[in-house]
């Protein structure tokens, strides 16, 4: 019983892993083209940016909120950094580009945080509003022009061709995987081992109780949203590097897949629960479906429906687990009586 | 006494939107003193606690801890650093974290650690739990623990830091008498260490057992303050509400051949209770009591269909009723006031008026199946008057009400459905003496008008004061039925423990 419980994981990560394995086996049986290194490499490649975004969404969700502005922040920060560089002709270098974007992202995220924490407004409404504002400002004041590979800063363009592993004919692992993995580990470590990270769980569990034990809720939330903004910007720059272009119209619209992945990963939409491991698995699952349904002969028009069905299933499992937990606690209660 | 007080509250004034909650309250706590703060709901007790612990800022006056500087920008963390700890009535725990983290996170925060060490948290939590001689599963999520365990965790959390002043807001409501005694042992141990304790409770006999000093608040003012030895429960109660209260037994006679409103026969649910049979007659108030976890609440929940019974039959008003859901129970004419009214019985953010009609909206459908607004307004104001709910108007949100008044709203909600049988689980938990008496007056009147009333409670004196019959549950079985003169506090206590 206990071993089984550990296998299932605190947020059903085990179930998720099992679903992924079953899916992989099913797809492999359905199509011989599936079980190849190239499928694996492209899965990893297409998961990198969504994973970074998903980590930000996870942080917000654990704190009891929901963020739909991350895509707007990501493209705002990345495009601004690139546009400034290509407009002025100054190449800030790869680190410089990251730095500029991260600062912009943190500022925009901080704005979200201040509005949410100071005025105690619902996060969904605030981020819905700010994502519109951010996108509007980007297109009006910063630029609406597509920046092609030739106009990217040379350092950023060069990073697009940096491979960690390159097997000709099969595919490659991109060098940007390294920072993505590091950031993932960083977020995992922060959530698990820092007082700040545990504070995010506490706030997600009960804001009023958090206030009462002396957690500086406003400061924590503002910091959290700055961090999430920076994460979004980080994802935005990687998106530009991988795609070798900067398009101010891109990314916005992809929010739902990310949020779905995080919820599938076991994060509770009511806050207080969620893990990095679950989020990683959730992202992989969604990407697996997005990439490969066509491969096994299911029309691409079914992709949206498949993600939707998965999302419902994920939330359903959560709800069932809650019901089970409550009936379990009465059972414990009864045992102590007898 | 020349000992320097550890906490001084000086002339605190707090006004909320024109209403004076505290009108210049002063008191002081000596080290090792247990100071009882008594007062009705709405007397300003909760506001005073909030001010002392920094959640609310006073309009004027100051709080001084241990002869130091007055606390200035009072925030919760400042108060905690000064050594003030509060055990809140609602516990204020984090349901999603483990017991160990709930207990020790605070000390990580207070020590300004940046990294949170699982080992350190575990050790700190274990130390407190061992120190208090408790047994708690530290790895369990608090959401999975029973109410009594949660209360213990709240206590442990308050003690993990170096508390100099400990404020306990209604700490005994969810505890059995054995657990209360254990809490008192803990309190005495803390006293020996020089911790000053402010004890807020409605159970006046408990208060007198433990405290050395009594301060009574009424309408935001200190009306009496003095050594506990000079007080009796009666005197405190009188000071609290400004008039005499009685807890004498007072039951109206029931006709022996009155209709049977509820007949329960051989009711059982695996692991919770078995073979429960009883009848309730028109005009009767029936008490059901037992220790926490004896199955008393589960029986009520089975009758109301929350966790339906697996065997046995229920008949309401002479007609057999199959109750496998709450909807069916409601249709059969059963109403239920749950134990945890704040989370289960009310829509806290919504106006009183909406809460009152929440369970009976169906009956207000007029022509074309639309709601009849006028009729709704009429019954709301009738119930508002009848139950004497103390609020500026029926549009005030329920959250703004005191415990006793919130309870009246729940009762009003069910009365609006005209139930044949009304079950009340712990109707006076967290309700002060004056309101308690009024709630039972209301119940007596309801019974006299023909509603069958079942009260599930562990407040034995109130059962003695109002019930025609008392059923005692032990380990899931009805072990005794007391009638008339047999209904006595000592007798019930003895039968409960077995």
Interface residues (C-beta under 8 A of the other chain):
Chain A: X193 X194 X195 X196 X197 X198 X199 X201 X202 X204 X205 X206 X208 X209 X210 X211 X212 X213 X214 X215 X216 X268 X271 X272 X273 X325 X328 X329 X330 X331 X332 X333 X334 X336 X337 X338
Chain B: X53 X55 X75 X76 X77 X80 X86 X88 X91 X92 X93 X94 X95 X96 X97 X101 X105 X106 X108 X109 X110 X113 X114 X115 X116 X117 X118 X143 X144 X145 X146 X157 X271 X272 X293 X294 X295 X298 X307 X475 X476
